[in-house]
Amino acid sequence: MRAYDVILKKRDGHELSKAEIAFMVDGFVKGEIPDYQMAAFLMTIYFKHMNSEERYNLTEIMARSGDSIDLSFIPGIKVDKHSTGGVGDKTTLVLAPMVASCGLPVAKMSGRGLGHTGGTIDKLEAIPGFKTSLTEAEFKKSVKDHLIAVVGQTANLAPADKKIYALRDVTATVDEISLISSSIMSKKLAAGADAIVLDVKVGSGAFMKDIASATDLARAMVDIGKKHGKAMVALITDMDKPLGHTVGNAIEVEEAIETLKGKGPADLEALCIELGAQMLKLGKIAGTLDTARKMLEDSIESGKAIEKMKEMIESQGGNSAVVDDTALLGISKNAFELKAWKDGYVTSMNAEGIGIASMKLGAGRETKEDKIDLSVGIRLSKKTGDPVKAGETLCTLYYNSEEKLKAAIEVVKASYILSDVKPQKTKIVHGVVE
């Protein structure tokens, strides 16, 4: 078999066998197939796409290229959740304690942020002392004793995907359904869960900008998971505006804590309850979604959810005093308020622009090597649909560099559209794919 022949076959629109896909992926990982041939192969997939069988095989080959996590030490059904990434997306910080407090074990591996989207692991590291890297024994003990652990992904989880993604990133082959779905699902399959709930974002701050594309991606991932014997459900959720009222790291942890106390933004709480209900149902903790929603609402009202957050922080070496004193998170004291320049309504927001502004402040990475500033970020006082008066605060930027602040202000200001037209209210969940 030759790489040239496989590239030619896919270029001409033919279906590839599992052996041909394995030849390309394994050969690239071993260094036997050069970058230029793998880049050509990825470009043929970008233009000719893959069918469901090819996606299934590509996912399996990437999933078995490294470690597989064994969750057999956890009794019952193991349920994982994955978000395709957005702005202000702090759902895991709220969802994990809520779900664990209802009796469903949460053994979660999360990623770091890149570009305009944030990462759960970066946010958790804003909690003093919190360890996002645990040994396997520590990870298992935390889940066994506390029903919860949220850690960074192991370096050898689906390494084929890591190497291929780096090449996709520099060859303009990132945004193709087969490549996105197999990339995400290879890591999810290697992470060992029995059931997976997907949060597929759609809108200006998401990877997928329209509902049709987001639905196609959700269907592709659900199909791959089911073919691998996993129970699957995907929610198509709104990302036309940031989720909640904060974008950053420490500032998002603060908002997650407030949400677990029942004082958080309505959109964030509503989304966490919808995702959590699907998890509890797949995990057979609740028989119906309505029962599951009630359990999650009760976990907040009773204080069980916030106590589980404290328990998680302590079990991973962090200072749980942050739950009662969020000043310990170290949000920057330097604040700039961006004021409305006219009366009217926030007609729309460019969520991606808000994410980029947060990154320019230092809260995100333009490259994987960038060091982030956990103390900076943006607090949104006004979001899409809100009425505004000239001179009212639209948002507050927390900063440590005047130069970075100046760059961020320009992007934020361009992200707000003010007019006399009040926009229609949008739903937080646009659809469900099962």
N, C-alpha and C positions, 0 to 999 in steps of 0.2 A: 504493500500500500504506500502511496506517495501523497504528501500534503497537496501537491499541485492538483492531483486528480479529485481529491475531496473538495477543494476550493472550486474547481471547474464544475463539478456535479451540482453544488449548491448554487453557484452563479447562474446555472441554466435552469434553476427552479425545481430540482428533483429532491425527493425525500432522502435524508441520510440515514444509514443504519446505525445501530448503537455502537457497533465496532468502529465505524468511521468517525463518529463523534468522540469516542474514547481515544482513538488514535490521535486526534487533533489536541484534545484537552490534556491528556497524559503526556504527550510528546512536548507540548509547550511548557508544562510544569517542570519536566525533567531537563528542559533546555535543548531538546533535540529538534524542535521546530522553532525557527527564528521569529522574532517580533514581526518582521514584515509579512511573513506568510500568515501568522495568526491574525494580524490586522486585516489582511485581505479576506480571510475567512469570516471575521466578525462583520466586515462590510457586506459580504454576500448575504449574511443572515439579516442584516439591517434592511436590505432592499428586497430580499426574497422571503424572509420570515421563516418560522418553523411551525409545523403542525403540532397537535397535542402530544403525539407519540415522541416526536423529536425533543420537545420541551421536557417531557418526563425523563427521557434518557439523559439529556444534558444535565438536568438537576441532580439525578442520581449519581452521575459520574463526578460532578463537583462535590457533592455531599460526602462521598466516600474517599475523597482525596486527602482527608486528614482525620482528626479525632472525631469520635462520636461520644456524646455525653450520655452516660447511663443513669437514668432517673428511677431505676427499679427499686431503689431504697425508699421511695415515696409510695405509700399505699394509695390505691385508687387511681382515678384518671388524672393524668398530668396535662394541664392546659396552659398554652403559651399565648402571648399576644404580641403582635408586631404592627408598628405604624410605619407607613411609607415616608413619614417625615414632613414636618411643617414648621410654622413659626409660633412660638409660645406653646408648643406641644409638650406639656408636662404631665400627660395622662398617667404614665407609669408611676410617677411619684404619688399620685392620688389613688390610682386603681389597685396597685399591689397591696397596700395596707387594708383597703376596703375589702377586697376579695379574700385575703388571708384571714381577716377578722370574721368572715362568714364560714370559715372552715375549709376553704380550698387552698391547698399548698401552692405557693408561688416560688418557683425556682427559675429566676429570670436572668437571662444574659442580655445586656443592652449595649448599645454602641456609643461612640463619641460623635460630636457634631462636626459637620464640614460644610463650608459655604454658608448659605442663609438659614439652614436648618440646624436646630440645636440637638444636643445629645444628652441622654439621661445620665450617663456616667459623669460627664463634666458637671452637671447640676448637682449630683450627689456629693461630689468632691468639695462643694461649697460648705458642706456641714463639717465643722471642725472634727478632725480625727477619723472621719468615715473612711473605711477601707473598701475600695471597689474591686480590689484584687484579693481573693481568698484562695487558700489551698483547697484541693478537692475535699479533704477531710473537714475543713472549716465550713465550706459551702454546704456539705451534706448535714453537718451538725446544726447549722443555722436553720435549715429547712425542716429538719426533724424536730428540733426543740421549739422553734418559733413559727413554723409554717411559712417562712419568708426569707428570701435572700435575693438581692439584686446586685449583680456583679458585671464586670466587663467581659467581653467575649475572649475566649482563649485564643492565643496567637495561631494555633493550628486547627481552628475550626474552618472547614472548607477553604484551605489555602489556594486551591485552583481558582476559586471565585475571586479571591483577593488579587491574585496575579492578573487574571483576565480583566477585572474591573479597572486596574491601573492602566491597562492598555486601552480599554474602552474610553477612559477618561480623556485620553490625548488623541484619540482617532475619531471623535464625533460619532461614536456608536453606543452612547449611553442609553438614549431614550427610544428603545425598541422593546415591545412587549415581551417577546420570548426571552431576551437577554435580561430584562429587569426581573421578570417572574422567576426564572431559574436562579438568578443571583440571590434573591431574597429567600426563596424556598430551600435552596441548598443549605443555607445556614440554619434555617428553622428545622429541617429534617435532622441535621447533625446534632441539634440541641436536645433531641430526645423526647419531645412532648408527644402525647397521644392525640391531642386536639389543639387546634390553632385558631385563634380569632384574629382576623386581619382588619386593621383600620386604614383604609385606602383613602388618602386625602385628595380633594379636588378643589381647584380654584387658583387664584393668583399666587398664593404662597406654597403651592404644591407642585410636585413633579408633573402630575397630570392636570392640565388646565381646564378640561371639559369633562362632563359626566360620562359621555360615551367612551372616551379613552380610559377613564378611571374604572368604568364597569368592565371593559375588556381586560384590563390588568387584573382586576379582582377575580373575574371568571377564570383567567389563565392560572392564577395561583391556587384557587380553590380546586380546579381540575387536577393540577399537579399533586396537591396534598391528598386528595381523595384516591388518586391512582396509587399513592404510596400508603394507603390504608389509614390515613388520618381523618378524624372528624374535623370538618372545616366550616367556617362561616366568615364572610367579609362584610363590613359596613362601609359604605361610601359616605365620607363625612366632609363637612364644609371647611375649606381653608381659603376662602376669599378674603377673610380678615383673620388676624391672629387669634389664637385660642386663649381665652381669658383676657386679663388686662396687663400682663407682664411678658417681657421678652428679654432673656438673658440667662443667668445661671443662679446666683444666690437669690436674686429677686423672684425667680420662678419657684424656687424652693419655699420661699416665704408665702407665695400665693397657694402653693400646694398644701402647706400646713393650715392656712386659713380655710381652704376648701374642706379639708378633713374635719375642721371644727364647725362646719356648716355656715361659714361666712365668706365663701368664695364666689366667683362669678357664676352666673346661672348656666352659661354655655359649657363651661368646663365641667361643672358638676353633672349636668345632663348627659354629656358625652361619656363620662366615666361610668355613670349608672347604666347606660345602654351597652357599653363594651363589657362591663362587669357582669351584667345580666346574662349576656351570651356565654361568658366564661363559666358562670355558676350552672347554667343549663347544660352545657357540654360536659361539665365535670360531675353532673348528676347530683349536685348539692341542692338544686331546686328543680322542680318538675316543670314549671312554666316560667316564661320571661316575667310575667307580672309578679309572681312569688319572689323571683330573684331580685327584681327592682325594689320590692318592699324590704327585703333583707338588707340590701345595700343602703337604702335610705335610713333604716333603723340603725345600721352600723355607725352612721354619722351622728344621728340624734342621740344615741345612747353613749357616745364617746368611745365605743370599741375601736373604731377606725383610727382615731388619733392615738389611742394607747398602743395600737399595733405599730404605728409609725415610730413611736418612742422605742418600742421593743426592737424593731428592725435596726434603728440607729445604734442602740446599745450593743446588739449582737454583732454588729460590724465595726465596733470600736469607736463609734462616734459619740459626740456630746449631745445627749437627748435634751439637754436644757434649752436647745434652740427652739424646741416646740413651744415652750412658754415664753422665751425671750428671743425673738427673731433678730434682734440687734446683733446677736452673736454670729450671724451669717456674714456680717461685714460688708453690707451694701455701701457703695461709695457715698460719702457725704456731699460730694460736688454734684449739684443738680441744676439743670437748665430747663425752664418751662417754655415750650413752644406754644404760642398763643394763636387763636383763630384770627384771621385777617378780615373776616366778614361775618355777618349774621347768616343763618340758614341751617342746613343739615349736613352731616357727613354723608354725602351721597355714595361714596365708595372709598375703599382703601386698597392700596397695593400691598398685600401681605408680604410678598417677596421683598419689596422695598423696605419695609419695616425690619425684616430679618437682616437685610444687607446693612442697614443703618446700625443695627445692634452689633453686627460683625465689625463694622468700621470703628465702633467705640472700643472694640477689643474683646467682645463677648463671644466671638466666633472665629473660625479658622478659614483663611482663604486657601491655604495648603495644609496638608496633614502635619507638617512640621511646626506650624505656628503655635506659639504659647498663648493661651487665652487668659484674660483678666476676669476672674469670677465675680468681681464686685460691681462691674458696670452693667448697664442694660437700660431698658425703656419701660416706663409705666404709662399705659394708655388711659387717659381720662375720658376720651370720646372715641367711639367706634362707629362703624357704619350704621346709619339710621338715627343716631343721636342728634338732637337739636343743639345748635351752638350760637353763642353771641360773640360778636367781635371783642377780642381781649380775653375771652375765656381760655383756660388751658386745654390744649388738645392732648398733649402728652408731656411727660417729664423724662429727660435724658440724664442718666447718672454716668459720670465720666471721670477719668483721671488724667486726660490729656486734652488741652485746649485745641490742638491741631486735629486730633481725632474727632472731637466734638464738632468742630466746624464742618468736617466732611460728612458727618452723620446728619447734622441739621438739614443740609441741602437735600439729602436723600429722603428723610422723613417728610419734609415739607412737600416734596413732589409726590409723596405716597398718599397724601390726603386730598380728596376732591370735595370741595365745599360748594353747594349750590342751593337754590330755593326749593329743589325737588326732594321730597321725602321718599327714600327708596322703599321697595317692598321688603318685608321681613323674610329672611331666608331660614330654612330648616338646618339644624345641625347635622341630622342624618338624612341623606338624600335617597338612600336605598340599601337593601340587604341582598347579598348574593350567597346562596346556599348550594 
